[in-house]
Structure formats: structure tokens, C-alpha cells
Amino acid sequence: MKQIERIIKHIIKYRIAIIATLAVLMSVSGYQTLKKLKIDNSLTIWFLEDDPSYKAYIEFQEKFGSDEIFIAMFPVENALDENEINQLSRLHEAIDSLSYVKTSFSLAKAKYPIYANQKIIFDDLYNSKRSENGLKNLFSKLPNITSQLVSKDYKNLFFYVQLNPTPTIEQKRQLILGELTSIIEKHFDNYHLTGPPVLNEAYSKGIYKESLIFGVLTVLVITLMLLFLLPNRRYLMVSLLAVAVPVTLLFGIITSLGFALNMISMLIPTILMVYSVSDAVHIINIYHKEGVVNKKFNKIELLTLTVRKSFTPCFYTTLTTFVGYFALYLSPLPAFKNMGIFTCIGLILSFLLVYVITIIGFSFMSSNFETSKPVFSIKNIGQTNFIVWLNRVTSQYKTSIVVVFTLVLIYGIYAVFQVKIDTNSLDLLAEGKAKQDLRAVESQLSGSSRLQLNITALKEETILNKEAITLLENFQTKLENNPLISAPVSMVNIKSFLEKRSKLASFSNVSQEKIEGTLSGIDNADNSFFKLFSEDFKSAGITLSFKEINTAQLEQLILDIQNDFDDTFNTEDYQLKINGFAVVFAKLNNFILETQLKSFFAAFFIAFLCLWFFIKSIKTTVLVLIPNILPLAILAIFMSLLKIPLDVTTAMITPIMLGIAMDDTIHLVYKYRRSKTVSGSPEKRMNNAMHYTGSALFSTTIALVAGFLIISSSAVPSVRDFGLLCAITVAIALITDIFYLPALLKSFDK
């Protein structure tokens, strides 16, 4: 007590200096945030640079060409009109001159093979001298290529821009999109633009917009709630400062260190503000209640008593919440690691500053507690009467409550195994122009996403032999039969076309040297958009298109491709490599599962140790921990029934919810354990604890639910699900704390 009193006296003595220091730090942090705050939703936030999948993806880009591709669709009256093709040619000239562009591709640049005089030459696919019917007849013989250049009704032209490999453009994404859009608008008034870079930038803009909206809404909702929850309006400013100061300082740290917000870390401000106000409400309620009871205490004595009674439960609630977030550091995904670290820093700042700010705030206030009342109150609901009823129910029906809640817990554990792991990339994007353009393009185009398959001959000097070509044909036929795959392009298409046009039985009629020389020339001279071969002709390439699909479908697609290859080729003689961002994205499911397992069990184990140390009884610790697992079990029930999968946002929900759910439990159990100095049964001690902490439990739960409901207002479906599930889990955590926990302790904690 003496030590606490001495610290409080020092804080009050130097309160003006502390206020000035915090004001300066907040000003600097605010300036840093406004000046340096960035949004980054690039590939690097999901994968570490030394991750094998990410490294293989970058190596593929450097060797075979980037799949960072813009796709523009131009609605036209007639796609075969010469004026439209000339406009495409002018657009090519403007786009190809940009330093970050590897190549561009459209009908104005496409070529087709001609076999003449025992040579294969390439000519322009579009020729204004041909009749429209002649062009359509030619296009029909190269369906896999031409379907990606013009729509079936010849009312849309497609234009592709292939960027340089990912690492060279990461810092220029916003600039690139702006410049390309500006150039396109100079040549075409009506267009739809999509592709991974467009969607990535749309994610980033949506994150920035929603971060601002969430911040404003959280402040407004918290202010409104505090007017109901606080004993008097004079505590309002103290509470708001306890929220604003740590959040502002945290963002100053984040931006000063050069980190950017992403779709995960955008949730930090709302979560941190709600957590801060919860601690502030607990401290203020204790201060006010002790002030009413201990009328003869001076300000220092009252503050000392408040700190002594609130510090232990607040410390342990911070610790368990800290553990929940820190467990995210075990995730293999950098976005989760950063989320965990920075939220933990924010929690420490909030815990320390809430005491400093409340002590300084209380020091300026009068000690008139008798006439204090909330600004707004709901007279029809008697909180005291409800707690009396609650205590009676948990004593009278404790066995029934334990049985029912335990059965729900068992069913919830079963439901855990029914929850699917899946990420739909479209659920990461809010409704808007980017999503509308994607739908418009995919309604006319066979697919906006790409995979590059590379088949390598392990024993032969080249892939251009009769056996290999026959196997490639069989393999591509199987690929075309896959409903998820559209328009595979490889040398098989060229071979098939030549056979139809010139009755060429096979490439065997043309010398291998001439084939290699011709194909090599076209690759280098025209920078072919479709990579048909590696430079040494040891590998043949197949480019696949497919629509935006979720990670579960991607996993199945990749498995199907591998199985088709194994059924067609002798794997001792040929090797398949499947490349592209889709391959890396499909691995998110494994990373999400790993995040869940590592983070949850780490959080659970450390939380158990914290509770054990706090409670000092292994039996009571187990009894207390069970009700905190129940909200997670019910969460699994909701997710399985509503068919909400674990994805890149909901993947972090269990460790976070475990930490937050334990907060109210600790406040209640702390008072319950302290009541052991009072003679009486567990029923009497629990009833006393509920009377003392009940109002604070309801207040903090309302604050947390409101905060997560703000997140559930997100226009991004995945973020909306995260907020809604968290709000439900927090509400259920309160129900288990006021029903299940008291019933368990009253039944078994003898």
C-alpha cells in the first residue's frame, strides 16, 4: 500500500509535466501518422521473403514472366473494325514504353503460325485486308487464343499488360495503376480494368477508407456508451483520453518504424480503443464505489485503494489478452505476426497509461460522490434486481445449468471439426468499381487468373520430340475437360492449327533446328505473351486461365492438374512445375490451419498457467477455464451452421477471443477469491462477487460488443464476418460468466 501511495503522490506531483510530455508525444505521433501512414496489401504481408513458396514464385516470374497482369476490356460496336485495332496499336506504343511493363498483348499484336517452304513463320492474326468472315473463320481455328482476345459476340476487345516481377513493382503499385488508367482513358472512353494489381490496389483503398470510418464510429459509439455506463459525466473526458492517448502513440510507433496498415492490422485501432475503455470503466467504477463507501478517505487514500483493488484483475486481464494476441506471432503469416506484436505493444501502453491518466484525472476532480449519476440512464431496468435474480437462479438450478452448458460444450467441440478452412479472394474486396469490373470481364472472358505449367524433359535433350508432343496433347485434352480450366495455350494449339491449315501431320515434317530457331525468334523478338518453351527447349509451357475461385477450389484444381500429369507422363522422364500466384495463394489454407493450432494451443497453455498462478488452486483453475472454452465452442457451432469458413481474417479469432473472454472471468474470480477472507459458502462468496463486479462486467461487455459490431459494419464480407463472430463470442462469454461459471464454482469449488 505504501509503495502504491508513493507512486500516486509522484504522479500527482508531476502531473503537469506528464500532461505536457503526453501532449508532445501525441502531437509527434499524430504528425508521423498523417505524414507516413501507408496501406500495404501486397504479397509480402502474407509470405516471408525466405518462404519456399514465395521464393519459387519469384524465381518463376523472373524466368517465365510475371503474372502481375492488368486485363482491360473495351466494349466496342465491332471488335474487327480496323479503327478499333489501330487504336489498340497506339495504346500498345504508349504502354510498352513504360519502364515497369514487360510486355502487352491484344488482337493488334497477336500472331499466328504459317507453314510454307518447310518453314514456320508467324504473321499478324488480324489483317485489315481479310473479310470479316475470313477473320472469324481464322479465329475459329485458334479458339484458345482468340477467346482471350475478343468476346464471342465480337463486342469486346481484351488488352493485357504484363508487369515486371513482383519485387520490382511493390513500391509503385498505386503509381502504376494511376498511370496506366490515365493512358487507357486517352485511347478508350469506355473500359473495364481488372487483374491482380487492380484488385490489390482496391484492397488497399478499401482498408484505408474503412480504417477511418471504424475510428470515427468507435469514438462516437464509445462516447455514447460512456454517457450510459459511467457514474457521472465528469469521468467522460478521463475515459476518452485513456482511449485516445495509447492508440495515438501506437500509430506513431508503427509509422515511425516504417510499417503499413493491411487488412488485418486495420482492426487494431477499434480493438485497442474498446479494450482501453473497458479497463477505464472498471477503474472508474471501483473508484466511484469506494468513494461512496469510504466518505472519510482523502483523495490519495481513495486513489491508493482504487489502484490496489483494480490492479491485480486488470493486470491479469491485460496479460491474458496479451497472450491471445502474442500467440499470433507463432503464425507463419507476416500479417498476423505484425498484428500480434503491435497489438501487444498497444495493450501495454493502454494498461500503463489508463492508470496514469485516471489518477491525474481524478486528482483534478472534487470528491462529491453522493449526487453523481449517469448522464443517461434506463430507469426501467433494475441492474441490482437482475443480479439478485441471477444469483438465485445459479444457486437453485446450478446442476441443470452445468448439465445444459456442458452438453453444448461437447457439441461445440464436435462442431470444431465441421468448420471448413477456405478463403474466397472476392470476400476480401468490398463492393465497388473494382469488383464490378471483375464481374464484367469474367462474364465475357474465360478467366482473369492464370497458372503456368512447365513440363521438363529429364532425360531428353529437348522437349520437341514426337513422344513428348503426343503426351502433351493428351495432357492438354485432360486439362480442357476440367470445368474450372478454360483456354489452355501451348505448342499443342500451334500444332493443331498447322495440321488444320496445311495438312501437316506433325512437327516431324519440319527440322528441329528450324522449329527451335523460329520459336526462339518469336519469343525474343516479339516478347511473346504466352511462354511456349524455356530458352533451352528442355521445358514446354502451358498457360491456363480460370475465374476467381476460393482456396479450397484452387487446392483441388492444382491436385487435379498434378493427377492428370501423373496419369499421362512417366514421372521418371518428365517433371511438372505449377507456377503462379494462385499456387502461393492456395497454400493459405495450410497457413491458416497452422495459425489456428499454434496460436490457440499456445494461448490456451499460457492462459492456464496465468490463471493457475492467479488463483493458486489447480481445481478452481480448471473450473474457471472451462467456461472460457465454451464461447469458442459455440463460435464453432455458429460457423458450421452458417457455413462461415476460417479464412485470412477469421483465422486469428480463437486466440484473440480466448484472451478477451477471460477478462470478465478474472474480474469476477478475483473478487470471489478475495471473499474467502469472509466466512461463508461458495454461494455466498460468488453472490457477493457478482454484486460487486456485475455492473462493470455488463459495461465492458457492451463496450466490446459495440466495438466488434462496428467492425461487422465493414463492406468487406470477410472482415464483416470477423466482427460479427467476435461480437457474438463476447456476448456468449458474458452469459457463460454469469451462469455457467457461478454454477460450476457453487457446485464443485468446496
N, C-alpha and C positions, 0 to 999 in steps of 0.2 A: 504493500500500500504506500509506504513512504517513497519508494522509488517512482511509482506512478505519479504521486503527488508532486515530486520534484520535477519530473519531465513536464507535467502540465504547467507548473509555475514558469518554467523556462519558455515554453511555447507562448504563454500569455505575455511574458515579459518582452519577448522579441517579436510579438505578433505583427507590428508594423513593418519590421524588416522582412519577415516571412511573406507578408502580403505583397510587398514591393518585389521581392525575389520571384514569387509565383507570377506576378503580373508581367515581369520582364520575360520570364521563360515562356509564358503563354504567348506573348507578342512575337517573340522569336520563332516559336513553333508554328504559330499561325501564319507568319510570313513565309517560312520554309514550306509549309503545306500548300499555300496558294501559289508559290513560285515553282515548286518542284514536284507536286503530286502528279504521278503518271498512272496510266492504266496499261497493264500488260497481260494479255490473254494468249500469248504465243505458246508454241510447243514446249519451250524451255521451262515453263512453270509446271508442266506435268511430268517431265522426264529430266533426270540429272544428265549432265553432259557426258559422264562416263558410263551411262546406262547402255548395255549392249544393243538394245533395240534402237535407241536413239542414234548411236554411233553407226549402226548398219544402215539406218535410214539416210543419214548424211552422206555416207560413202556411196550409196545408191544414187543420190541426187548428183553428186559430183561426177559419177561415171556415166550414168544413163540419162540425166536430165531431171530437173526439178519437177515435182508435181504441185508446186505453188502456181496454180494456173487460174487466170481470170477467164470466165466464159461470158461473152456478150451475145445477146440475141437481139437482132434487128428486125422487127416486123416490117414487111415491105409488101407492095402490091404484087410484084413478080420477082422471085429470087433470081431468075435467069435473065433479068433485064441488064443490058450492058452498062447502063448508067450506075446501077447498084454495085456491080462488080468493080467498076472504075473507082467508085467511092471507097470500096474495101481496099483497093490497091493504094489509094492515097493514105488511108488510115494505117496500112502496113508501114509505109515510109515514115510516118510520124512516130509510130510505136517502136519500130525496130531500132531507131536512133537513140533510144533511152539506154542509159548505162546499166540499169538493173534488169533489163529484158534480155532473155536468152534467145527467144525466137517468138514469132507469132504465126498463126495458121488460120486459113479460111479458104473458101472456094476460089478466091482470087490468087492463091498461092499454091493450091494443091496440084499435084501432077499424077499422071497415070502411066503405066509401062506400055511400050510398043516393042514388038519383036519383029525385026527386019534385018535381012542380010546377016543372019546368025549373030545379031547383036540385040541387046535390050537397051532401049533408050527411053527417056522419060519426057513426056510432053505435057503442056498445060491441060488440066482437066476441063477447064472452061475455055471455050473458044467462041468468040462472038460470031464467027463465020458459020458455025453449025446452026441448024434449025433448032427450035425448042424441042421438038420431038426427038431429034437426033441426040441432043444433050441428055434428055430423060432416059433414052434407050441406053446411052453410055453409062449413066449413073446407076441404072438398074443392075449392071454387071459388077459394080463395086459397092454393094449395099452397105457393108460395114463401115466403109469410109465416108461415103456420101451422106449417110444418115446422120453423120456428125457435122455436116457442112450446111445442109438445108433441111427444113422440115418436110414431112411427107406431102403436105399440100402446097409446097413451094411458096409459102407466105412468110417464111422466116429464114434469115441468114444467121449463121453462127460464126463467131470470131473468137479465137483463143490467143491468150497472151501468157507465154511461159516465162516465169521469172528465174533469176539465178538461184542457186541453192539457198536453203533456209537461213543459215547463219549470216550470210552476206546482206540479207534484207530485213532482219529482225527489227533493227532500229529505225527503219524507213517506211514501215507499213502504212502509217497514216499519210505520209507524204506521197507514197506510191499510188495509193487509191485516189487521192485528190488529183494528182497529175493525170493519171490515166482517165479518170472520169471527165476531166476538163478537155482532154484531147478527143475523146469519143464524142462529146457533145458538140464539138466543132464540125464533126462529119455526119452525125446522125442525131436527129431531133428526138426520135422515139427509140428507146432501147431498154433492155433488162440486163443487169450485170450481176453475176454471181460467181461462185468458186471459193475455195478455202480462204484466200486473202480477204475477200469481201465479207465472208461470214465472221472471220476473226476480228475484223475491224468493227463489225456490227456488235459482236460480243462486248468489245471494249467500250464502245459508246454507250451501250445499254448499262454496263456496270457503273460508269461514271454518273449517268443520269439517275440511276436508282440509288446510288450511294448518297447523293444529295437529297433525294426525296425521303429516303429512310431516315437520314439525320434530322431533317426538319420535322417529319412526322413523330419521330421518337421524342424529341424535345417537347412538342405540343402535347402528346399523349401523357408523357411523364408529368408535365406541369399540371395538367387536368387531374390526373390521379392523385398527385400530392395534395391538391386542394381538398380532396376527399379523405385521404389517408392520414395526413399529418394532424397532430392535436391542435395546431394553431398556424395561421398563415405566416407568422414571423419566422417559422422554420423553413419556409419555401426557398428563400434565397440561399440558405446554407445547403439545402439538398441539391439545388441546381448547380451550385459551384462544385459540390462533391462529385457531380457527374461530368461537368464541362472540363474541369482542370486536368484530370488524368487522361481523358480522351484527346484533348488538345496536345498535351505533352507527348503522348504516344505517337501521334501522327507527325509531330516534329522529329521524333527519333526515326520513324520509318522513312520519311522523305530525306532526312539528313544522311542516312546510310545508303540512299540510292535505290531503295526498294519501291516497287509499284504495287498498286491495288490490282487484284484479279477477282474473278467471280467467287472465290472462296473468302479472301480477306476483306471483301466489301462488307461482310457481315460483322466485322469486328466492332465498328462504332456502336451499332444498335445493341449488340450483346453486352459490350462493356458498359454502356450507359445504363442499361437495365440492371446489370449486376451492381454497379455503383449505387444506384438509388435504393436497391434492396438493403445494402449494408447501412446506408444513411437512415432509412426508415427504422431499422432495428435499433440503431444507436439512439435516435431521437425519441422513439417510443420508450426505451428504457430510461433515458434522461428525464422525460416528462413524468413517467410513472413514479420514479424515485423522488422527483421534485414534489409531487403531490403528497407522497407518504412522509418524506423527511423534510418537514417545513422549517426545522431549525438549522438545517445544514447551510453553510455558506457556499458560495459558488465553487471554490476549489474542492471542498469536500464532496459536493454533489457531482462534479466532473470526475473526481477520482473514483467514486462509487460506480458511476456510469461506465467508465473505461474498464474497471475491474470486472463488472458483470457482463459486459459485452465482448471483451477482448478474446476470451477463450473460444466461445462459439463462433465469433466472426473469423478468428484465425483459422479454425478448423474448416469452416465452410469455404474460406478462400483456398485453403490447402487442397480440399477435395476437388473444388472446381479447377484449381491449378493443375492437379493431377490429370483430370479429364482432358484438358487442352494439351498439356505437355505430352500426353500419350500419343497425340497426333504426330509428334516428332519421329515416332517409330515408323510412320508411313513411308513407303518408297517414293511417294509423290512430293516434289518440292513445294507445290502449292499448299499441301497440308502441313508440311514441316514449318513453313513460314507462318501459316495461320496459328499453329500451336505456340511457336516461340513468341510472336508479337502479342498474342492474347495473354500469354503468361506474364509478359512484361507489363501489360496494361493492368492485369489483376493485382500485381504487386504495387504498382503506382496507386491504384484505386484504394487498396487496403490501407496503405500508409497515409495517403492524403485525406481519406474520409475522416480519419481521426484528427489530423491537424486542422482541417477546415471546420469540422464540427466544434472542436474545442475553442478555436478562435471565434467562430460564430456565436457560440453560447456565451463567451466571455463578454460580448457586447450587449447581450440581452438582459432584460430585467428578470427577476425571479418570481414573477406573478403567474402561478400555475393554476390557481383555482378558477379564474374566469376564462381560461383558454378553451377554445373549441374550434373544430374544423371550419373552414370557410363554407364548405358544402357538406351536408350530412343527409343520410337517408333515414328518416325517423321511423319508417315502417318496419325496419329490420333490426331486431334486437340482437346484437352480437353476443352479449352476455348470456341471454336466454338460449341462443343456439349452442353455445359451448356447454351450458348446463345439460341441455338435451343430448348433446354428443357424448358427454361423459357418462350419462345414464345408459345410453344405448350400448356403448363399448364395454360397459360393465355387465349389463343384463344379458346381452346377446353375444358375448365375446367368443363363445365356442362356434356359434353359427357363422360369425364374421370370419373367423380363422379358416373354417372349412371352405366357405364360398371363395374367399380370396385365394386360398391355396390351390383350389381346383382351377381357377382362372390362370394362376401362375403356371401350373402344369401344362395347360392347353397353350399358353403363350410360348413355353419352351418348345413345344411341338411346332408352333407356327413359325418359329425362327427358321426352321429348315424348309419352309414353304416360300420364304421370301426370295425372289429372283434377284440376280445381280445383272444389271443391264443399264447402259447409258445411251439415250437417244440424243444425238447431237442437235436435233431440232428442238428438243426440250431445253436446251441451253440458250436458246435465242428467243427474244420477245417478238411479238407480232410487230411488223413494220415493213418498210420497203425491202430490206434485205431478204426477209422470209417470203414476201410476196414475189420478188424477182426469182427466187429459187424455185418456187412452185410453178411460176410461169415458164421458166426454162425447162424444168423437168417434165412439164406437161407436153412439150414439143420435142425434147431431146431424150435420147435413150438413157442418159445418165450424166450426172455432173461430177461424179467421183471416179478416180482412176486407180488401177492396180497395174504394175508392170511385172510380168512373169519373164524370167530369164532361164532358158534351158541350155545347159552347158554339156558339151560332149567331153567326157573324161578321158577317153582312150583314142578317139579320132583326132586328126589334126584340124578338122573343120566340121561345122555342123551341116555344111552344104553337101551332104551325101544322100543317096537315094533312100536308104533306110531311115535316116533321121527325118527327112522331109515327109515320108509316109507316116511315121509316128506322130509328127507334128500335126498333120492333117487329122488323124484320128483323135488326137488330144483336143484340138480346137473344135471338132464336132461335138465332143462331150461338153466342152465349155459352153457352146451355143445352146445346148439343151438345158442348161441351168437357168431356171426362171429369174434368178437375181442378176444374171450377167447379160449384158447387151453389147453388141458390136465389137467382138474381139478382132483386133487388127494385127496381122503378122505377115510374113512372106507367103503364108498359105493363101492369103487373099490375092496376092500378086500372081502366084502360080495359077490359081483357079481362073483369074481374069484372062491370063495369057492363053490358057487352054481353050477358053470360050471364044476369044477373039482371033487366035491364029492357029487353032487346032494343034497347039504344041502339047505333045504328050507329057513332057516333064522337063525339068531343068537340064536333064541329061543331054538334050539336043544342043545345049549351049556350053561352051567350055567353062570350066570352073573359074579360070583366070578372068574371063570376060565378065562373068556374073559378079565376082568379087570386086573387080575394078569398077563396074557400073554402079553397084550398090554402095561401094565405098565413096565413089564420087558424089552420088546424090546425097549421101549422109553429110559429107563435109561441105559441099558447095551450097546446098540449099538448106542445111541445118534442119533436117527432117524432123517433123513434129512427132512422128511415130518411130521409135528406135527399133529397127528390124534386126540388127546384128550388133555384136560388140566389134571393136576395131580389128581384132584378130580373127573374127569369124568363128570363134570357138563357141559362142553363145548366140542363140536366136531369141528375139524378144517378142512377146505377145502383150499388147496393151488392151486392158479390159475397161469397160465403162459400166457403172452401176449407179442407181439412185442413192440418195442419202438414206442409210439404214442404221439401225442401232447396233451396239457392240455384240449382242448375242447373235444377231444375224451375220455380222462380219466374221465372228469366230466360226460359225457354221460354213460360211462361204469359203473361207480360207481352208478349212478342213476338207470341204468338197473338192476344191481345186487340187489339194495335195493327194487326195484319194484317187482322183481321176488320173493324175500324173503317174502314181504308183501302179495303177491298173494298165497304163499304156506303155510306159517305158521300163526298161531294165535299169533299176536304180544303181546298179554297179557300173553301168556305162554312161548314164546321164544323171544330171543333177538339176533340181529345180530350186530357184530362189524367188520368193514372192516379195515384192518391194512396194513401197509407197506409204504415205501417211496412214492409210486405212489399216495397215498391218500393225503399226505402232498403236493406233487408237484402239484396236481390238484387244490389246493387252491390258487396257484399263480395268477390265473385269477382274483379272488376276490381282492387279494392284489394289483394287477396292476391297477384295476379299482379304488380302494380306493386311490392309489398313485396319479392317474390322477386327480381325483376330488379334493382331499385335496390340493395337491401341486399346481394345476393350479389356483384354486379359491383363495388360499392364496397369490400366486404370483400376480395374477390379482388385488386383492384388495389393496395390499401394493404398487404395481406399480402405481395404480391410485392415491393413497394418495401422493406418491412421486412426481408424475407429477403435481398434483394439487398444492402442496407446491412450486414446482419449477416454475410453470407457473403463479400461482396466479389468474387464471381465470377458473371457472368450465366449461364454454362453450368451451374455447380453449382446455382445458384438454380432454374433450370428443372427440373433433375433432382430436386431436393428437393421442388418444388411439385407435380410430377406425382403422387406417392404420396398427397398430401393431397387431391387431387381424386377419387382412386379411391373412398374411403369414401362420398363424396357420390353418385358414380355407382352404387355398389352399393345405396345407400339408395334411389335412384330405381328400381332393379330390384325391390327388396322392395316398394316402394309400388305399383308397377304390377302385380306378380304377386299381391299380397294385396289389391289394389283399395282401398288406403288413399288417399284424396284429400288434396290440400293444402287445409286449412281454416284457421279463425282461430287454431288453436294450432300446427299443423304449418307454418304459413306462415313462421315465423321460424326454422325448423330449419336451413336451409342456411348462412346466415351464422354462426350460433352454432356449428354443427358444424365449419365451416371453421376458425374460430378455435381451438376446443378440439382438433381433430385435429392441429393444427400444434404443440401444446405438446410432446409427446413427441419429435417430429421435431427441434425446436430443441435440446432437451437432448442428443439423440444426435449431431446435426450439430455442435454446439458442441464436444463432446469430440473428434469426428472432425477438425474443423478445427484445434483446438489441437494435435492429434497430428502436424501437419505439421512441427513442430519435431523430431520423431523420424523418423529415416531409415526408409524402408520404403515398400512399395506401398500402394495404397488398401485392399487386402485386410487388410493388417496393421494399418493405422490404424483401419479400421472394426471389426475384431475387438477391438482394444483399447478402442475407444469402447463397444462392446456389453458388454464385461466390466465396464467402469466404471459405466455408467448402466443396464444391463439390469434390475437389481433394482428401481431407482426407477421405470423405465418400467412394469414389471408392477404395482407397488404403486399408482401413480397411476391406471392404467387400471382396476384392480379397484375403487378408490375411486369413480371416475367412473361406472363401470357400475353399481355398487351404488346410487349416488345416483339415477341415472336409472331404475333398476328400482323404486326407492321411488315415483317419480312414476308409473311404469307400473302401480302397485297402485291408482291412482285409480279411484273408482267412476264417474267421468265418462269415457265412451268416447273422446272427442276428446283429453283430457289423457292417458289411458292409452296411446293410440296414439303421442302425442308422446314419452312416457317410454320406451316400448319401442323406437321407432325411434332415439332418441338413444343408448340403451344398445347397440343393435346397431351403430350407426355408430362409437361409441367403440371397441368391441371390434374392429371391422374396421380402424380406424385403427391399432391396435396391430399387427395382423397385417401391414398394409402397411408399417409402420415397421420391423418386424424381418425381413421377407422382401423386399418389393419395393424399398424404399429402399436397403438394402445391396447388393442385386443390381444396381440401376441405377448406383450410385456405383462399385462394383467393376468394372463393365463399361465405363463411359464417362467417369468422372472421372479422367483420366490426368494 
